[in-house]
Amino acid sequence: MKIAIIGGGNMGGAIAKGIAAGSLVPASDLTVTAHTQQTLDKIKGYDPAIRTTLDNREAVQGADLVVLAVKPWLLEEVVKEIRGGLDYRKQAVASVIGRSSFEELGKLLDNGSGVMPVMYRIIPNTAISLGESVTFIAEQGAPKERLDELVSIFSELGQTVVVKEPMMGPGTSLASCGIAFALKYLDASIQGGVELGFAPEEARAVVMQTMRGALEMMNLNGTMPQTEIDKVTTPGGMTLRGLAAMEESGFTEAVKAGLFNSK
Ligand SMILES: NC(=O)c1ccc[n+]([C@@H]2O[C@H](COP(=O)([O-])OP(=O)(O)OC[C@H]3O[C@@H](n4cnc5c(N)ncnc54)[C@H](OP(=O)(O)O)[C@@H]3O)[C@@H](O)[C@H]2O)c1
């Protein structure tokens, strides 16, 4: 599959880097564009075989999949630029832009011919740069084998979850914003650790390893968090007192408020 990524910034660049390092798409089948040469030089640093250009129209020629990865306010401008050069019968269009619905994307892509391309919405999180993303994918009009191919490509960059479009918002909240929410817990723990008397670097190391251990227990035991929490708590014990104090401060409700307000 030949892929053109329009906008090789944080997200587009991470996708390019991950795909180039994977086994399913040769780096030479990837073309990445940007606004500045500086960004393209960075992309070349990931793999010199990745093709780069400042010309979006040139980039989409011959691509099987065009991935739109610019900031939301540039979407319309970029789509208008490339629309005339796309063959919707052969070329699919994917958007990684958070809130661009199929309806909005379809309106922008509509060239009056009555033919629309296969469309995808792809929402990875920033851990895609390490191959540890959760990537949500929704499709409109995609044959199963093409969706499967796309899922295989992104599954080399972490876990992929195929959903219907209405679940893209909740998925973004849980996994993309979720990275920040998880880090917020770690940040609070480190702050607390320092207040308890540890040096910041010590607290950082302890909190990171504690989180690793918690995740690995859930992973190896196939358990929900509460099962592992129950193993740590004894009636009247210090963990239970700590958990009760966290809930009195609204911990669970605060996390849910974050999730519900970011979808
Ligand atoms: N960060 C996340 O967790 C995340 C997750 C999912 C989705 N997204 C989505 O990803 C999109 C991009 O976000 P980002 O954080 O990657 O932004 P970013 O780092 O600013 O990247 C945007 C890229 O677009 C390039 N660009 C600007 N104008 C262009 C044009 N006319 N033609 C081609 N390329 C152009 C920029 O080039 P220069 O570098 O040369 O200026 C830049 O490399 C956003 O819409 C966001 O909703 C982000």
The ligand as a Tripos MOL2 file, in Angstrom:
@<TRIPOS>MOLECULE
LIG
   48    52     1     0     0
SMALL
NO_CHARGES

@<TRIPOS>ATOM
      1 N1         -1.2840   14.7980   19.3930 N.am      1 LIG1
      2 C1         -2.2020   13.8390   19.5420 C.2       1 LIG1
      3 O1         -2.2780   13.1140   20.5520 O.2       1 LIG1
      4 C2         -3.1440   13.5800   18.4390 C.ar      1 LIG1
      5 C3         -3.8430   12.4000   18.4870 C.ar      1 LIG1
      6 C4         -4.6980   12.1300   17.4630 C.ar      1 LIG1
      7 C5         -4.8690   13.0580   16.4480 C.ar      1 LIG1
      8 N2         -4.1980   14.2310   16.4330 N.ar      1 LIG1
      9 C6         -4.4470   15.1600   15.3350 C.3       1 LIG1
     10 O2         -3.2960   15.2730   14.5360 O.3       1 LIG1
     11 C7         -3.3450   16.5260   13.8450 C.3       1 LIG1
     12 C8         -1.9620   17.0950   13.8090 C.3       1 LIG1
     13 O3         -1.5570   17.3660   15.1400 O.3       1 LIG1
     14 P1         -0.0190   17.4610   15.4810 P.3       1 LIG1
     15 O4          0.0660   17.4970   16.9620 O.co2     1 LIG1
     16 O5          0.7260   16.4020   14.7390 O.co2     1 LIG1
     17 O6          0.3200   18.9060   14.8460 O.3       1 LIG1
     18 P2          1.7140   19.4350   14.2870 P.3       1 LIG1
     19 O7          2.8490   18.8030   15.0220 O.co2     1 LIG1
     20 O8          1.6390   20.9180   14.2490 O.co2     1 LIG1
     21 O9          1.7610   18.8770   12.8050 O.3       1 LIG1
     22 C9          1.0730   19.4470   11.7420 C.3       1 LIG1
     23 C10         1.9610   19.3520   10.5240 C.3       1 LIG1
     24 O10         1.2670   19.9060    9.4200 O.3       1 LIG1
     25 C11         2.2390   20.5470    8.5990 C.3       1 LIG1
     26 N3          1.5810   21.5020    7.7280 N.ar      1 LIG1
     27 C12         1.1540   22.7570    8.0000 C.ar      1 LIG1
     28 N4          0.5880   23.2980    6.9180 N.ar      1 LIG1
     29 C13         0.6600   22.3740    5.9350 C.ar      1 LIG1
     30 C14         0.2550   22.3330    4.5920 C.ar      1 LIG1
     31 N5         -0.3750   23.3660    4.0140 N.pl3     1 LIG1
     32 N6          0.4950   21.2120    3.8870 N.ar      1 LIG1
     33 C15         1.1150   20.1540    4.4440 C.ar      1 LIG1
     34 N7          1.5180   20.1160    5.7220 N.ar      1 LIG1
     35 C16         1.3020   21.2250    6.4540 C.ar      1 LIG1
     36 C17         3.2000   21.1920    9.5540 C.3       1 LIG1
     37 O11         4.4160   21.4060    8.8970 O.3       1 LIG1
     38 P3          5.6460   22.1580    9.6200 P.3       1 LIG1
     39 O12         6.1140   21.2350   10.7020 O.co2     1 LIG1
     40 O13         6.6610   22.2710    8.5430 O.co2     1 LIG1
     41 O14         5.1250   23.4620   10.1220 O.co2     1 LIG1
     42 C18         3.2830   20.1210   10.6460 C.3       1 LIG1
     43 O15         4.3470   19.2460   10.3860 O.3       1 LIG1
     44 C19        -4.3380   17.4150   14.5900 C.3       1 LIG1
     45 O16        -5.3980   17.7230   13.7390 O.3       1 LIG1
     46 C20        -4.7850   16.5760   15.7670 C.3       1 LIG1
     47 O17        -6.1850   16.6770   15.9800 O.3       1 LIG1
     48 C21        -3.3000   14.5020   17.4070 C.ar      1 LIG1
@<TRIPOS>BOND
     1     1     2 1
     2     2     3 2
     3     2     4 1
     4     4     5 ar
     5     4    48 ar
     6     5     6 ar
     7     6     7 ar
     8     7     8 ar
     9     8     9 1
    10     8    48 ar
    11     9    10 1
    12     9    46 1
    13    10    11 1
    14    11    12 1
    15    11    44 1
    16    12    13 1
    17    13    14 1
    18    14    15 2
    19    14    16 1
    20    14    17 1
    21    17    18 1
    22    18    19 2
    23    18    20 1
    24    18    21 1
    25    21    22 1
    26    22    23 1
    27    23    24 1
    28    23    42 1
    29    24    25 1
    30    25    26 1
    31    25    36 1
    32    26    27 ar
    33    26    35 ar
    34    27    28 ar
    35    28    29 ar
    36    29    30 ar
    37    29    35 ar
    38    30    31 1
    39    30    32 ar
    40    32    33 ar
    41    33    34 ar
    42    34    35 ar
    43    36    37 1
    44    36    42 1
    45    37    38 1
    46    38    39 2
    47    38    40 1
    48    38    41 1
    49    42    43 1
    50    44    45 1
    51    44    46 1
    52    46    47 1
@<TRIPOS>SUBSTRUCTURE
     1 LIG1         1 GROUP 0 **** ****
